[in-house]
Each structure stands twice: as structure tokens, then as C-alpha cells.
Amino acid sequence: MKVNEVKKIAKLHGVKTTRKSKADIIKQIQIVEGNFDCFATPSDGYCDQDSCLWRPDCFKAA
């Protein structure tokens, strides 16, 4: 997902995006949604959050 798309989602959740990396913005969104702020942290290529919106980008960033 491109940064502009992430920023649009962040805006919907009231997450500020100024001077934050894509990963930091996503982690803030995860917290606001009531999820773990685990973006880009799957260990050994494993993640049990199958329905996570960020999953494809997460594995790329890890």
C-alpha cells in the first residue's frame, strides 16, 4: 500500500502523520483500532493475524 493511501486511512482514524514513517503511521493505526502495534515485526516469517489489512506490506518491511 502506498504512503498516501496509508495517510488517508490514518486521517479517518484521527492519527497524525506529520514527520512519521509509513511504519510508524501504520503502528498508530493498529493501536487506534485496538490491535497490537506489530507492523514489520513477524518473526521467522510467521504471523497469526491472517485478516490484517497490513499483512502484505508487513512481510515486505520485516
Stockholm file with secondary structure:
# STOCKHOLM 1.0

chainA/1-62         MKVNEVKKIAKLHGVKTTRKSKADIIKQIQIVEGNFDCFATPSDGYCDQDSCLWRPDCFKAA
#=GR chainA/1-62 SS CCHHHHHHHHHHHTCCCTTCCHHHHHHHHHHHTTSCCCTTCCGGGCCSCTTCTTHHHHHHHC
#=GC SS_cons        CCHHHHHHHHHHHTCCCTTCCHHHHHHHHHHHTTSCCCTTCCGGGCCSCTTCTTHHHHHHHC
//
